[in-house]
Amino acid sequence: MREVPATRVGRRHVFFVAGYDPMTVDGHHRIFLRELKRFGTVWRAATRCRDAGPVETPTGALWRSEAEGPGWRTSTTFEILAWDDLARADMGRPVRSHLRGSLWAIVDMVTSGTLLAYFRTSRRYGFFFLFTYLLLLAFWAAAVAAGFGVAHGLAPHLGAVAAGLCGVVVALATGLLLMRWPGRRFRLRQSLDLAEFSVDFARGRLPEVDARVTAFAGRLRAVEAAAGREGVDEIVIAGHSLGAMHAVSTVAAALDQDPAFGTRVRVRILTLGSTTAKFALHPAGARLRAAAQRVADAPQIGWVEVQSRDDIVSFYKVNPVTLERATFAEPQLAVGDFAQRPLLRHVPVREMVSAATYRRFFFDVMRRHCQCFLASDIRAPHDFYAYVCGPFAFDVLAAHLHALCAYMAPDGTPLPAALDAGGRLMTLPDQPPS
């Protein structure tokens, strides 16, 4: 039996890159406060946020929090790498611009072979992608049918021309009403905008997004360079959905700017509900494929990707670097073993929350998609806030499928640990504690 190396964290800096979402940093701060409290309740820890509101940074905002339990205490700086303004501007265009862009996006996806690549790589995601357009078609087909019915009914009374004009007005009004509701419930407009954004991003038509990623990389480098003198034990860059691609691209840019990035302090990436393949599978996405490979080739960067079969919005069982069928990691690995790059973990959303909670949002696919960056309401195999403010190092959590469940006693006390000859923690139970 070997002595355990340092596996605890006293201070960490977490960067978070959200997906294609107009939510402001104030919105993210409110979510953080709610989820931090939930984490403390579930894991029997005292938690608090030291900042009443977001503190502005050159690339977004940050706030500081603390968590404390029996025998441990952590301090976390949680920083948003913000690009919500770009998403909001993109979503705020006129309706005709959205419809025109959506048409060109689907034409591009079909003619470039990208849609076929989606089905070949992940049939589930291919159907999800098509669902947006089928729903759009169904809405406007219903609108046209309503308009035709009105025109047909009014023709004997108003004449063909006047009845036809009334039918057109009814069709347009019905279509716009359906786009607003129930389209809003299905987030139809956001999905259509995202499809157009995806094509433009893959083809390099969004220089403002590329500039933002470059700025993010500069911010990462500044924090990493100062980490040693500020007592930071590790830096975690987390990206959700489309933000996973931005997180990977940001780290790749930081490595290009400074090949020693990540050697002065542990730098780890956590991608959640990733849609990286959405862009990398496009024939024009060579630079995005290169960014993922650049990060995977950097030995000093540890990378974990959490996937779930319950999340149809992301690519399940797809390696974001090779874009081939994924091989998930063994349940238990040696601490710090990132030979599989990235290290892929499969955790169903239904195992991240209680059965009652899962039933409540079962039909809300976007809520399921977002659970991976929220706290769990039970002790679960995956809890994002274990990486944010838990007592164990990222490498320790990554080494076991059950993560914090495997290292924490029911009363919130960290379990004593020892390593076997293979570097695996010997105190881990086969199943997480209840």
Secondary structure, 3 states (H helix, E strand, C coil): CECCCCCECCEEEEEEECCCCCCCHHHHHHHHHHHHHHHHHHHCCEEEECCCCCEEECCEEEEEEEEEECCEEEEEEEEEECCHHHHHHHHCCCHHHHHHHHHHHHHHHHHCCHHHHHHHHCHHHHHHHHHHHHHHHHHHHHHHHHHHHHHHHHHHHHCHHHHHHHHHHHHHHHHHHHHHCCCCCCCHHHHHHHHHHHHHHHCCCCHHHHHHHHHHHHHHHHHHHHHHHHCCCEEEEEEECHHHHHHHHHHHHHHHHCCCCCCCCEEEEEEECCCHHHHHCCCCCHHHHHHHHHHHCCCCEEEEEEECCCCCCCCCCECCCCCCECCCCCCECCCCCCCCCCEEEECCHHHCCCHHHHHHCCCCHHHHHHHHHCCCCCCCCCCHHHHHHCCECHHHHHCECCHHHHCECCCCCECCCCECCCCCECCCCCCCCC
